[in-house]
Amino acid sequence: MAKDKLISGRIAENRRARFDYDIEETIEAGIVLTGSEVKSLRTGRGTSIVESYAGEEKGQLALINANIPVYLQARDNHEPKRIRRLLVSAKQKNKLLGQMRRDGMTLVPLALYFNDRGLVKLSLGIAKGRKKHDKREATKQRDWNRQKQRLLG
C-alpha cells in the first residue's frame, strides 16, 4: 500500500503558467529519462519545471530547462538541466509543431507526475501568452468569483 502511494502522484507543478498564459488545450506526453533521473524524482526533492518550456530540438519535441536534481547514490549521474525528449505520437507532434510555427502558440509544461502505472508523464498546455492588462483582468475575475462564492455559500 505504501509503495502505491509513493508511485502515483504529482512531482512538480507550474502554477504560474495558468496566470501567464491562456491555456487552450492540454495534452499528456511521456518523457525520456535516465535511471538516476527517475530515482531522483521518486525521492521527490527539488524538482522544478517553472522556468522550463517545450520546443523543437532536432525534429523532436523536447522539454528544455527543466531541473531534476542529481541522485547522490547513483554511479553515473545525469546533467540536472539537460534537454529531455518528449514522447507523443507523430500525428500529435506534427499538430503541435504546426500550431507553434503558424499560430504563435507556446507549449508550456503544467505538471510532472507519476501515472497509475508508475511512469513519469508531463502535462503540456497549448497556450497563448497574456499581456499585462489581461493578467490584471484575470486577477479581478478570480477575486470576484471567490467573493461571489463566499456570498452564495
N, C-alpha and C positions, 0 to 999 in steps of 0.2 A: 504493500500500500504506500509506504513512504517513497519507494522508488518511482511510482507513478506520479506522485506529486512533484518530484524533482524533474521528471522528464517533460511533462506538459506545462506550459506557462510562458508568460511574457518575459523576454530577456531585456529588451531595451525599447523605449518608445520615444518618438519625436513629437511631443505635444505642441511645439512651436509651429509645426508645419500647417496645422489647421487654421492658425491665426494668420500666417504669412501668405498662404495660398488658398485659392478656391479649388477644392478637390472635386473633380468632375466624375471620376471613376476610380475604383480601387481594384487591384489585382494581386494575386498571390504568386510569388516566384520562389523557386528553390535557389540555393546559394552553394557554390563550390567552396568547401572549407578543408583545411588540413586537420590532422588528428589533434594537434596541440591547440588549434582554434576551438574545436568542439569541446575539448576538456576545459578550456578557459571559460567558454560560455556556460558550461554546466556548473562551474563554481559560482557564477553569477556576480562577478565583481567588476565594476568599472567599464562596462561596455557602453559605447556611445555612438549613436547614429545621427546626432543633432546636426553636425556640420557636413554630413555626407550627402551625396546625390547619386543618381543613377544616370549613366550615359553610355555612349557607344565607344567601345575600345576594341580595335582590330576586327570590326564587323560583328562583334558580340555585345550584348547588354552587360554592363558591369557596374558594381557598387564601388564607388570611389570615395576615399577619405573616411571610411568607417573605422573606428578604433576598437579593436579587440585586443585587450592586453595579453602579454606573453604569459604562458603557463610555466611557472618556475620549475616544475618537476620534469618537464619534457627534455629529451636529449637534443632533438633538432627542433628549435623553436621557429616561430613564424615572425614576419615583419608585422608590427601592430597596425599599420595603416596601408597595407598592400591593396592592390586592386583585386577585387573578388568577382568572378564571373557569375552571372545570374542565369538560372535555368528556366526558360519559358519556351513554349512551342514556337516553331518557325513562323507560323501564321501570326501569332500574338507579337512576336519580336518585330516583324515587318510592320504591323499596325502601329506599335508604339514608336518605332523609329520614324515612321511616316508622320505621325502626329507631332513629334518633336521637331522635325525639319519643316514641315508645311505650316502647321498651325501655331508654332512657337510655344508649345506646351513643354512642361518640365516633369520629369519623373522624380518624385520626392519619396524617400523611404519614410513610412509611417510607423512601423513596428517590426521588431525582430523577435521571433518566438519559436518555441518548440511545438509542433503539431501533435496530434493524438498518437502518431506512430513514433514520436521521438526525433523527428527530422527537423532541422533548422529551416524555417521559412521566413521570407521577408514580405511584408505587406507594402506595396507600392501604390502611390496615388498619382494619377494623371492630373496635373494641376496647371493652373494659370496664376501668375503672380498677382498679388494685390498691391494697389497703390496705397499711400499713407492715408488718404481720406477714406478709402474703402475699409481699412483696418479700424479707423475710428468709428465708422458706421457699424461694423460688425460688433465692436465692443458695446456700443449703445444698444443694439438689438439684443445682445446676450444679456445685458443688465436688465433691460425691460422685460424679457421673458422670465428671468429669475424673479423679478418683483411681481409679475403677474401670477406666477405660481404660488408665491407667498400669500398673495391676497385671496386667491381662489381656494387654496388648500390649507 
